[in-house]
Amino acid sequence: MNGRTSLDVEIQMLKDMAFRYGRMIDRARKAREEGGGKMHRCEICGERFDEPLIVSWREDLDGEGHWETSLQVLCPVCKCPYNQEEEEPA
């Protein structure tokens, strides 16, 4: 073994995920600044927003090291997952 524990491996995986999601958010911000960003509207509270809350988590599927990573886009106000992209007015 190379001296890395399962905790070390998990920490590195979480750092990699944070880097990837951070890059996704940076690209979305840049697109918005250039006029290509998309607006969302929450179907529950009606709030309009351009930066959704992005939540990710990992779930151990069978206790044998098979993990599933999930990502969910939420309303930043009410934390509800029911939102849709709005069309840009012409």
Backbone as JSON, one array per atom type, in Angstrom:
{
  "sequence": "MNGRTSLDVEIQMLKDMAFRYGRMIDRARKAREEGGGKMHRCEICGERFDEPLIVSWREDLDGEGHWETSLQVLCPVCKCPYNQEEEEPA",
  "N": [[0.84, -1.18, 0.0], [0.43, 2.32, -0.56], [0.52, 4.06, 1.57], [-1.67, 5.7, 1.79], [-4.74, 6.35, 3.26], [-8.22, 5.32, 3.35], [-9.63, 7.55, 4.04], [-7.91, 9.61, 3.2], [-8.09, 9.23, 0.45], [-10.81, 9.76, 0.05], [-10.92, 12.46, 0.83], [-9.34, 13.62, -1.18], [-10.95, 13.03, -3.41], [-13.2, 14.61, -2.81], [-12.05, 17.15, -2.92], [-11.4, 17.25, -5.64], [-13.99, 17.15, -6.75], [-15.04, 19.56, -5.77], [-13.41, 21.36, -7.1], [-14.14, 20.86, -9.8], [-16.93, 21.56, -9.76], [-16.68, 24.19, -8.96], [-15.45, 25.26, -11.21], [-17.55, 24.92, -13.03], [-19.41, 26.75, -12.0], [-17.95, 29.11, -12.29], [-17.82, 29.26, -15.11], [-20.53, 29.61, -15.66], [-21.0, 32.1, -14.45], [-19.33, 33.71, -16.01], [-20.55, 33.43, -18.51], [-22.99, 34.66, -17.95], [-22.12, 37.28, -17.49], [-21.3, 37.91, -20.03], [-23.66, 38.06, -21.29], [-24.91, 35.7, -21.92], [-25.99, 34.2, -19.93], [-28.42, 32.25, -18.14], [-31.65, 32.81, -16.89], [-33.54, 31.7, -14.08], [-36.65, 30.54, -12.75], [-38.31, 29.95, -9.78], [-40.69, 27.46, -9.21], [-42.2, 27.26, -6.95], [-41.88, 29.45, -5.02], [-41.73, 31.58, -6.77], [-39.56, 33.22, -7.2], [-37.07, 34.92, -9.13], [-33.9, 34.07, -10.38], [-30.38, 34.03, -11.13], [-28.23, 32.55, -10.39], [-28.34, 29.47, -9.35], [-28.62, 27.48, -6.34], [-26.32, 25.0, -5.87], [-26.18, 21.72, -4.95], [-24.34, 18.97, -3.9], [-23.82, 15.48, -3.3], [-22.52, 12.41, -1.96], [-23.24, 8.96, -2.11], [-23.09, 5.86, -0.56], [-23.57, 2.97, -2.19], [-23.66, 0.17, -1.73], [-22.08, -0.51, 0.44], [-19.63, -1.55, -0.2], [-17.8, 0.07, -1.36], [-18.81, 1.18, -3.7], [-19.75, 4.03, -5.01], [-22.13, 6.67, -5.51], [-22.44, 9.77, -7.01], [-24.37, 12.61, -6.64], [-26.08, 15.45, -7.97], [-27.83, 18.43, -7.44], [-29.93, 21.08, -8.43], [-31.01, 23.93, -6.85], [-33.47, 26.34, -5.69], [-32.22, 29.41, -4.54], [-33.56, 30.79, -2.56], [-35.88, 29.44, -1.36], [-34.96, 26.88, -1.32], [-35.99, 24.85, -2.88], [-36.27, 22.22, -5.28], [-37.69, 22.61, -7.6], [-37.5, 24.28, -10.33], [-37.32, 26.29, -13.29], [-35.76, 27.1, -16.43], [-35.89, 30.36, -17.76], [-37.11, 31.87, -20.74], [-35.27, 34.12, -22.77], [-36.25, 37.49, -23.17], [-37.17, 38.86, -26.35]],
  "CA": [[0.0, 0.0, 0.0], [1.25, 3.51, -0.7], [0.41, 4.89, 2.75], [-2.88, 6.52, 1.75], [-5.89, 5.7, 3.86], [-9.46, 5.58, 2.62], [-9.99, 8.94, 4.32], [-7.11, 10.44, 2.3], [-8.66, 9.09, -0.9], [-12.09, 10.47, 0.05], [-10.63, 13.9, 0.87], [-8.89, 14.01, -2.51], [-12.1, 13.0, -4.3], [-14.02, 15.78, -2.52], [-11.34, 18.32, -3.46], [-11.57, 17.21, -7.1], [-15.38, 17.52, -7.04], [-15.19, 20.99, -5.5], [-12.74, 22.07, -8.2], [-14.97, 20.75, -11.01], [-18.14, 22.35, -9.6], [-16.26, 25.59, -8.95], [-15.25, 25.65, -12.61], [-18.87, 25.03, -13.65], [-19.99, 28.0, -11.54], [-17.19, 30.19, -12.93], [-18.26, 29.35, -16.51], [-21.88, 30.17, -15.67], [-20.88, 33.53, -14.16], [-18.74, 34.36, -17.18], [-21.59, 33.46, -19.55], [-23.96, 35.67, -17.56], [-21.51, 38.59, -17.7], [-21.24, 38.13, -21.47], [-25.02, 38.14, -21.81], [-25.42, 34.39, -22.29], [-26.46, 33.48, -18.75], [-29.85, 31.93, -18.15], [-32.41, 33.09, -15.68], [-34.41, 30.62, -13.61], [-37.77, 30.95, -11.9], [-38.76, 28.88, -8.89], [-42.1, 27.16, -9.4], [-42.87, 27.29, -5.66], [-41.94, 30.8, -4.44], [-41.8, 32.55, -7.85], [-38.34, 34.04, -7.25], [-36.21, 34.83, -10.32], [-32.5, 34.07, -9.98], [-29.48, 33.62, -12.19], [-27.27, 31.61, -9.82], [-29.02, 28.52, -8.46], [-27.85, 26.81, -5.31], [-25.95, 23.67, -6.36], [-25.88, 20.83, -3.85], [-23.9, 17.64, -4.34], [-23.57, 14.53, -2.22], [-22.11, 11.06, -2.35], [-24.0, 7.94, -1.41], [-22.52, 4.52, -0.65], [-24.67, 2.15, -2.7], [-23.74, -1.2, -1.22], [-21.14, -0.75, 1.52], [-18.42, -2.18, -0.72], [-17.0, 1.05, -2.08], [-19.45, 1.65, -4.92], [-20.34, 5.32, -4.64], [-22.85, 7.43, -6.51], [-22.42, 11.2, -6.74], [-25.57, 13.26, -7.16], [-26.04, 16.89, -8.05], [-29.18, 18.97, -7.51], [-30.02, 22.52, -8.59], [-32.08, 24.38, -5.97], [-33.76, 27.77, -5.57], [-31.43, 29.93, -3.42], [-34.43, 31.4, -1.54], [-36.67, 28.46, -0.6], [-34.23, 25.59, -1.38], [-36.84, 23.9, -3.57], [-35.65, 21.79, -6.53], [-38.57, 22.8, -8.75], [-37.3, 25.55, -11.02], [-37.17, 26.12, -14.74], [-35.08, 28.19, -17.1], [-36.78, 31.28, -18.45], [-36.72, 32.31, -22.06], [-34.83, 35.51, -22.86], [-37.17, 38.31, -23.98], [-36.55, 39.28, -27.6]],
  "C": [[0.89, 1.24, 0.0], [1.11, 4.47, 0.49], [-0.82, 5.78, 2.79], [-4.03, 5.72, 2.36], [-7.14, 6.0, 3.03], [-9.93, 7.01, 2.87], [-9.21, 9.89, 3.42], [-7.68, 10.41, 0.89], [-9.97, 9.86, -0.98], [-11.88, 11.98, 0.06], [-10.19, 14.37, -0.51], [-10.05, 14.02, -3.51], [-12.99, 14.22, -4.08], [-13.36, 17.06, -3.03], [-11.5, 18.39, -4.97], [-12.98, 17.63, -7.49], [-15.58, 19.01, -6.85], [-14.55, 21.81, -6.61], [-13.6, 22.04, -9.46], [-16.21, 21.62, -10.9], [-17.82, 23.84, -9.54], [-16.04, 26.1, -10.36], [-16.57, 25.8, -13.33], [-19.51, 26.36, -13.27], [-19.27, 29.18, -12.18], [-17.62, 30.36, -14.39], [-19.65, 29.97, -16.6], [-21.84, 31.68, -15.39], [-20.33, 34.29, -15.36], [-19.78, 34.48, -18.3], [-22.63, 34.53, -19.23], [-23.4, 37.07, -17.82], [-21.44, 38.93, -19.18], [-22.63, 38.18, -22.1], [-25.61, 36.79, -22.17], [-25.94, 33.58, -21.12], [-27.96, 33.26, -18.8], [-30.46, 32.28, -16.81], [-33.3, 31.9, -15.37], [-35.55, 31.25, -12.83], [-38.21, 29.74, -11.09], [-40.26, 28.69, -9.07], [-42.89, 27.22, -8.09], [-43.01, 28.72, -5.14], [-41.98, 31.9, -5.5], [-40.58, 33.43, -7.99], [-37.59, 33.82, -8.56], [-34.77, 34.9, -9.84], [-31.65, 33.59, -11.14], [-28.39, 32.66, -11.7], [-28.0, 30.66, -8.88], [-28.06, 27.98, -7.41], [-27.58, 25.39, -5.82], [-25.5, 22.83, -5.18], [-25.44, 19.49, -4.42], [-23.64, 16.77, -3.12], [-23.17, 13.2, -2.81], [-22.85, 10.07, -1.49], [-23.35, 6.59, -1.64], [-23.65, 3.57, -1.02], [-24.78, 0.81, -2.01], [-22.78, -1.51, -0.07], [-19.83, -1.38, 1.08], [-17.59, -1.21, -1.57], [-17.57, 1.51, -3.4], [-20.25, 2.9, -4.57], [-21.07, 5.93, -5.82], [-22.81, 8.89, -6.09], [-23.64, 11.82, -7.4], [-25.41, 14.77, -7.08], [-27.47, 17.4, -8.19], [-29.11, 20.49, -7.58], [-31.24, 23.01, -7.82], [-32.28, 25.89, -6.08], [-32.95, 28.3, -4.38], [-32.28, 30.54, -2.3], [-35.13, 30.34, -0.7], [-36.06, 27.06, -0.61], [-35.04, 24.48, -2.03], [-36.21, 23.49, -4.9], [-36.49, 22.05, -7.77], [-38.37, 24.19, -9.34], [-37.09, 25.27, -12.5], [-36.45, 27.33, -15.31], [-36.1, 29.04, -17.82], [-36.22, 31.62, -19.82], [-36.3, 33.77, -22.01], [-35.84, 36.31, -23.65], [-36.45, 38.83, -25.22], [-36.44, 40.77, -27.71]]
}
